[in-house]
Amino acid sequence: MAETKRFAMVVSEGTFDKAMMAMMMGNTAASMGIETHIFFTFFGLNLLKKGTKPKLPGMMRFFTGMMVKKMKGIGMDGYQEQLAMAKELGVKLYACSTSMEMMGIKKEDLIDGITVLGAAAFLNIATDADMQLFIG
């Protein structure tokens, strides 16, 4: 029997492009039967807050709506739908405990199903992963 592959990803920014990249990569990996772990730290934590609607950075933020419309036009789900899909596919989502404390984010600020853990605990997961990515 083949061993299940493991994929670990760190997301440190909370912009629309980083959010969609993380969800698309995570959901694709999980759909391929790869055990998928995503660790959100620093501003990436904002992507796990209840009701979040990520936007493009700087002046590009005005184009976020246009991007969402283009995505819908080709049948691509938005961030909230991608996040729900990740949970359905069994993607393990983690919030960095140290970043949460530093940024004043509480567990109750986050969507359901998020595991809070420290960097060392996530590194134990990532060390055994076949693939690691950093989205920053």
N, C-alpha and C positions, 0 to 999 in steps of 0.2 A: 504494500500500500504506500502511495506517495505521501511524503510529509507536506503538511499545509505550509504554504509560504506566508511570511509575515511582512507587513509594510508599516513603517512608522513615519509620521510627518509632524513637523512643528510649524505652527502658523503664528507669526508675531505681529502682523498688521491686520487692521480691520477694514480695509477698503474693499469695495465691490469686486475689483479684479482679483484680489487675493482670496476673498471669500469664495468666489465662483471656482477659482482654480483648485482650492482645497477640496471643495465638495465634488467637483467633477473627477479629480484624481482619486479621492477616497471612494466614491461610489463606483467608479470603474473597477478599482482594485477589488472591492467587496463583491461586485458582480462576477468577477473572475474567480471567486472562491478564495481570495487572499484575505487572511486575517488582517484587519485594518485598524490602526490606532492613530488618532489625531490629537496632538497636544497644543492647546491654545495658550499663549503667553503674552505678556505686555498688552499692546493694543489689539492683538488678535482676540483677547478675551471678550471684547465688545461684540464679537460675532455670536457669542453664546448667550447674550442677554435676551431676555424676553422681549419680543416685538421688534427686534433689531431690523433695520433696513439699510444695509451697507451702501455707501456711495463712492463714486470715483474720487480721487484726491484733488485738492486745489481747484483750479478753474475747470478741470475736467468733470467735476461733480455735476455740472449742468447737463452733461451728456448721459448721465446715469439712466434717466427715463428713456432716452433714445435707445440705449443698449438693451434695456429690459424689453422694449417694444420689438426690437430686432430679434431678440431671443424668442419671444412669443411667436413671431412670424415664422420661425423655423421649427417651432414645436419644442423649444428648449425650456425646461422648467426654471423658475426663478430661484433665488437663494433659499427662501423659506421652504419651498417644495423640495429642493435638493437636500436641505438639512433633514426634513422629515424622511426622505428616502434613505439617507445615511443611517438614521436610527432604525428604520425597517430592515435594512440590509445587515444590521448588526455591527456597524462601524462603532468602535469604542471612542467616545469623545471625552477628553480630559481638559480640566481647567487648572492652570498652575496656581498652587496655593500661595506661593510667595508673591506673585504678581497680583493676585486678588487682594492680598493684604495691603500691598503697596498702593494699589489704585482704589482702595475702598470699596471693592466689589464683594458682595455677600452671596452665599450659596443660593439664597432665595431670589436674587436678582437674575439667576440663570434659568434657562429652560430646563424642563425635566429631563432626567436621564444622563446628566453630566456627572462624571466622577472627578472629584477634586483631589489632586495629589501633587507632590513636590517634584522638582526636576530630577532628583536622584532616582525616584521610583519610575519616572518615565524613561530615564536612561537605561534602567534595567530591562525595560521592555524593548527599547530601541536597539540595545546592544545585541539582542538575539534576532533582530529583524533581518530579512534578506535584502530589503531596500529601505533607505532613509532619505527623506527630502526635507528641505527647510524652505518655507515660503515666508520671505521677509520683506 
